[in-house]
Amino acid sequence: MPRGHVLVLDDERAILTTLQKALSLEGYTVDVAGGVGVAEEKLAKRSYDIALFDVSLPDGDGVELLQRIRVSGSELPVVMMSGHATVDAAVRATRLGAIDFLEKPLSTDRLLLVLENTLRLVRAEAEAKALRTQTGQVGELIGESRAMLDLREQIARAAKATATVFVTGERGTGKELVARAIHGASKRARGPLEKMNCAAVPSELIESEMFGHEAGAFTGATKQRRGKFERASGGTLFLDEVGDMPLAMQAKLLRVLQEREIERVGGHETIKVDVRVVAATNRDIEAACREGQFRPDLYDRLNVLPLSLPPLRARREDVPQLARHFLALATQANDRPGMAFTDGGMGVLVAYSFPGNVRELRNIIERLVILTPDETIDEGDVKVCLGGQQAAMKGGLFRPGVPFRVLAEEAERAILEEALGHHGGQMAATARGLGLERSHLYKKFKALGLRGDKGEAEDE
Ligand SMILES: Nc1ncnc2c1ncn2[C@@H]1O[C@H](COP(=O)(O)OP(=O)(O)OP(=O)(O)O)[C@@H](O)[C@H]1O
């Protein structure tokens, strides 16, 4: 049985030939591309198990290609390789979920190991996902507080219905987990669950992302492509951050929800879609309606089954259970078995305000597992971890023994908080001020577990 289908993108013919030979000998099926354009054509034609991308190519950049395929929703595992990669390229690629960043000249043994481990992991995840679908379970929603018990009941009710669900809550409260739980417990569980992040997709791509496009619809549209609505047919479409959808797109979404049919960009054919929509936002959507940023008629259409998630600080009794859950995951991932909180350590954690909610808690625990030298995590360890950001703000950037990744994240977090404060909490102005794309700034905020405008938490 073939071990997997690999796409190799590199402009050096010698490398392509060597890799094709080495990987074929190991039982992989290999396709090669000498440039970004050819790679894109191949990726559009068939699905691969894994891809290897060089960074600088005559007709483009491997990291940018990775970004484009992520924007299109693909989770294809990608390993980057480069002879003279900058740290910036490595950081960007890692943030886009690249599996590894291999230095050239490549060690074939190392490469084979990375491929084998990645494919094993991807398959194990796919099996676990299939199993969850069969048993109707989705990524566990942890917590036994009154609010969580009510939430589970609401999820069960929503799963039985077919109407649109509107999930609201601050960032990191678990909106996506809830959307997945609803899909997983519904009759559509065997169908696809497609997700679209309306804040992360650049506004000029959002229509084609939702409805697809015909070949030649616009520059770069070389092939016909199905959009999220078509791909979610028979299943569920999760529209994340729907409150950030541009107004022009809101009108189009409203029409689809009313008529249940779409037209691809550049197409004339009307296509019926059978999709259950679950939408989510962390914005105060009623305020957005009043301010003319969100269409009230679309809000009415989406808000058929409203589901509101409480912030973590309103259900502190869930913190210990969640903390132990994330601790178990983080100790396993970092190979540090036996770690545990002292009562004092847990006490500090429970008292914290968690502006970034459950996601921030998860990030804090991951940091604690990396930073705490011994097996017990005590009061002092938690305080140091929670204070790391303040230390970075005061200029204490370097702390002996703390890994670079953690220090760099703390510094980035401090810069972004200060910039956001300077711009009166407005994300758009902050993005402009820092010379960043708004969607990029959003992602950064999420990655760093930060709060965004209007006091909403912006994390992951
Ligand atoms: N009740 C919970 N039990 C276990 N894990 C949770 C729970 N709530 C959230 N999480 C975890 O916290 C992280 C953030 O959750 P999720 O992405 O669903 O939040 P979100 O509200 O959709 O965030 P955002 O608004 O930033 O998109 C995820 O890793 C998720 O698995």
PDBQT file of the ligand as one rigid body, heavy atoms in Angstrom, charges set to zero:
ROOT
HETATM    1  N1  LIG A 501     -15.529  24.250  27.988  1.00  0.00    +0.000 N 
HETATM    2  C1  LIG A 501     -14.365  23.949  27.415  1.00  0.00    +0.000 A 
HETATM    3  N2  LIG A 501     -13.773  22.760  27.642  1.00  0.00    +0.000 NA
HETATM    4  C2  LIG A 501     -12.595  22.439  27.092  1.00  0.00    +0.000 A 
HETATM    5  N3  LIG A 501     -11.914  23.232  26.254  1.00  0.00    +0.000 NA
HETATM    6  C3  LIG A 501     -12.466  24.422  25.976  1.00  0.00    +0.000 A 
HETATM    7  C4  LIG A 501     -13.714  24.836  26.526  1.00  0.00    +0.000 A 
HETATM    8  N4  LIG A 501     -13.998  26.072  26.055  1.00  0.00    +0.000 NA
HETATM    9  C5  LIG A 501     -12.990  26.410  25.243  1.00  0.00    +0.000 A 
HETATM   10  N5  LIG A 501     -12.063  25.425  25.189  1.00  0.00    +0.000 N 
HETATM   11  C6  LIG A 501     -10.793  25.451  24.458  1.00  0.00    +0.000 C 
HETATM   12  O1  LIG A 501     -10.364  26.801  24.428  1.00  0.00    +0.000 OA
HETATM   13  C7  LIG A 501      -9.860  27.133  23.150  1.00  0.00    +0.000 C 
HETATM   14  C8  LIG A 501     -10.710  28.235  22.566  1.00  0.00    +0.000 C 
HETATM   15  O2  LIG A 501     -11.998  27.735  22.233  1.00  0.00    +0.000 OA
HETATM   16  P1  LIG A 501     -12.757  28.161  20.896  1.00  0.00    +0.000 P 
HETATM   17  O3  LIG A 501     -11.803  28.281  19.758  1.00  0.00    +0.000 OA
HETATM   18  O4  LIG A 501     -13.920  27.273  20.726  1.00  0.00    +0.000 OA
HETATM   19  O5  LIG A 501     -13.204  29.627  21.353  1.00  0.00    +0.000 OA
HETATM   20  P2  LIG A 501     -13.963  30.748  20.522  1.00  0.00    +0.000 P 
HETATM   21  O6  LIG A 501     -14.957  31.345  21.450  1.00  0.00    +0.000 OA
HETATM   22  O7  LIG A 501     -14.462  30.192  19.232  1.00  0.00    +0.000 OA
HETATM   23  O8  LIG A 501     -12.811  31.774  20.279  1.00  0.00    +0.000 OA
HETATM   24  P3  LIG A 501     -12.693  32.950  19.162  1.00  0.00    +0.000 P 
HETATM   25  O9  LIG A 501     -13.824  33.904  19.404  1.00  0.00    +0.000 OA
HETATM   26  O10 LIG A 501     -11.379  33.552  19.491  1.00  0.00    +0.000 OA
HETATM   27  O11 LIG A 501     -12.730  32.303  17.821  1.00  0.00    +0.000 OA
HETATM   28  C9  LIG A 501      -9.886  25.871  22.329  1.00  0.00    +0.000 C 
HETATM   29  O12 LIG A 501      -8.636  25.232  22.480  1.00  0.00    +0.000 OA
HETATM   30  C10 LIG A 501     -10.966  25.053  22.987  1.00  0.00    +0.000 C 
HETATM   31  O13 LIG A 501     -10.763  23.684  22.776  1.00  0.00    +0.000 OA
ENDROOT
TORSDOF 0
